Amino acid sequence: MTERELLVLQDQLSNEELLIKKFRSYANESSDPEIKDECNRIAQKHMNHFNMLMRHINSAAAQGQYGQGYMPQRMY
């Protein structure tokens, strides 16, 4: 994995994490059960994306295929 690819993946991780936080917040603020459920569903979808990206980065890291800027992050 090139350093550029790693930077793109890390940027996408940040985007997914932001979406998780936003939709969790929306779910917590909503009093409508349908909206709350939909926001939680969307947050879960983004958690799955985040975890998939982390698995990909960690796999590349285990194979020594990452740039020096690699920073492992938590999974959801």
C-alpha positions in Angstrom: 0.0 0.0 0.0 1.4 3.3 -1.0 1.6 6.3 1.4 -1.0 8.1 -0.7 -3.4 5.1 -0.4 -2.9 5.1 3.3 -3.7 8.8 3.6 -6.8 8.3 1.5 -7.9 5.4 3.8 -7.2 7.4 6.9 -9.2 10.4 5.6 -12.1 8.0 4.9 -11.8 6.6 8.4 -12.2 10.2 9.8 -15.2 10.7 7.6 -16.8 7.5 8.7 -16.1 8.3 12.4 -17.8 11.7 12.0 -20.9 10.2 10.4 -21.1 7.6 13.2 -21.0 10.4 15.8 -23.5 12.5 13.9 -26.1 9.8 13.4 -25.7 8.6 17.0 -26.4 12.2 18.1 -29.4 12.5 15.8 -30.8 9.2 17.2 -30.3 10.4 20.8 -32.0 13.7 20.1 -35.0 12.3 18.3 -38.2 11.5 20.1 -39.7 9.8 17.0 -39.0 6.0 17.3 -38.9 5.6 13.5 -36.3 8.4 13.0 -34.4 7.1 16.0 -34.3 3.6 14.5 -33.3 4.9 11.1 -30.5 7.0 12.5 -29.2 4.1 14.5 -29.3 1.9 11.4 -27.3 4.4 9.4 -24.8 4.8 12.3 -24.4 1.0 12.3 -23.8 1.0 8.5 -21.0 3.6 9.0 -19.5 1.6 11.9 -19.4 -1.4 9.5 -17.6 0.7 6.9 -15.1 2.0 9.5 -14.4 -1.5 10.7 -13.9 -2.8 7.2 -11.4 0.0 6.5 -9.6 -0.7 9.7 -9.3 -4.4 8.9 -7.9 -3.5 5.5 -5.3 -1.1 7.0 -4.4 -3.5 9.8 -3.9 -6.3 7.2 -1.6 -4.1 5.1 0.3 -3.1 8.3 0.8 -6.8 9.3 2.3 -7.4 5.9 4.5 -4.3 6.2 2.7 -2.5 3.4 2.1 0.9 4.9 3.7 4.3 5.1 5.5 5.6 8.1 2.5 7.7 9.1 0.4 4.6 10.1 -1.6 5.2 13.2 -3.8 2.4 14.4 -7.2 3.4 15.6 -9.9 1.7 17.5 -12.6 -0.3 15.9 -16.3 0.3 16.7 
